[in-house]
Amino acid sequence: MLLGYSRLYPPDACETALPGPADARAVLAAKRPDLVERLGDVARQVGADARALDAALLGAARLGLRHGTLGTDFHAYHNEGHVLDVGARRLLRMFAGMGEGAPDARDASALLVFAACHDLRQRETVDVPGPVGGNEAASIAECFRILDAAGFDRDADRDQYVALELMIAGSTFDARPTPMPDPNTQQLPEVAGGSLARGLALWLDSELPRWRSEPLARRGERLARLSADLDTANVGEDFVLLCRTALQLCREREMRCGRDLAAPESALPCLEFLGRGQEAYFFELHRFNSREGERVFGQQKLLNGPHVRATTSALLACYEPAPPPDGADVVAAFSALTGATDGATDRTD
């Protein structure tokens, strides 16, 4: 479509094992029937079409097989449960909060597919030029094949392919500090810090100067900002849910770095991530990308802010006399302070 990533990342063993929606439904019915029930209920409530539900179920099943409870490479955050975080709890809250201004059926279908497909790949080693991550570029390529398998047509349904391409690209999250603007122009020197969706239009202006003349691309950019707010809406959920995602991400980060939580070398990384790291994410990296996202989740974010600061202070105070012995001790202290549990292996949310 617009960015050309679909040609760069071929199918892998998980795609071969679950080639179509019928295969996904069979596996999920046996091992995660809650996913079939929950996503089906969401599709009915938001008016998503049947093909979008098939695509979402296929995406969720593949994510479960690749990085979730259906396979052997478990990721504590990026697993099939995250599909329910974004595509059930948060999406339904957004629809309820927007009332008559909620997305139409076509947009709702794209958002449901995004929930299941934006994190399909988590271990890509090949990046693409520019700010889009390799995992996101590979997820775009696989998402296109999922849409094909679910009955979408690349010509007749071009609007959905373009939208999901930009939505998944925009979900790239850069954990580097946000750069300061140039004092002479007030323009950011690069697109960095937080979700790419915030600077996606600026990047497209430089890479594809004519994109604004294409209505489908303008719709995709708008939906990219909305979907990025759904993806990072933990900041505007109940504080315990916010802390639960922090614990999941901490556990996944240590696993990806090859550190055992029970080992001493995980102590300071966990303390930094669950302490100052959470403050940086909440106050510096996260920004709402759409008016809709801020309208629905903004008030709860304001309420969560003081709790985030207080938790960081309390967690650091726990280790003022002596550093933590290991990461597991930090995780336990954070859980005790917040009332949150890891929840990484929960079969429901």
Secondary structure, 3 states (H helix, E strand, C coil): CCCCHHHCCCCCHHHHHCCCHHHHHHHHHHHCHHHHHHHHHHHHHHCCCHHHHHHHHHHHHHHHHHHCCCCCCCCCCCCHHHHHHHHHHHHHHHHHHHHHHCCCHHHHHHHHHHHHHCCCCCCCCCCCCCCCCHHHHHHHHHHHHHHHHCCCCCCCCHHHHHHHHHHHHHCCEECCCCCCCCCCCCCCCCCCCEEHHHHHHHHHHHHCCCHHHCHHHHHHHHHHHHHHHHHCHHHHCCHHHHHHHHHHHHHHHHHHCCCCCCCHHHHHHHHHHHCHHHHHHHHHHCCCCCHHHHHHHHHHHHHHHHHHHHHHHHHHHHCCCCCCCCHHHHHHHHHHHHCCCCCCCCCCC
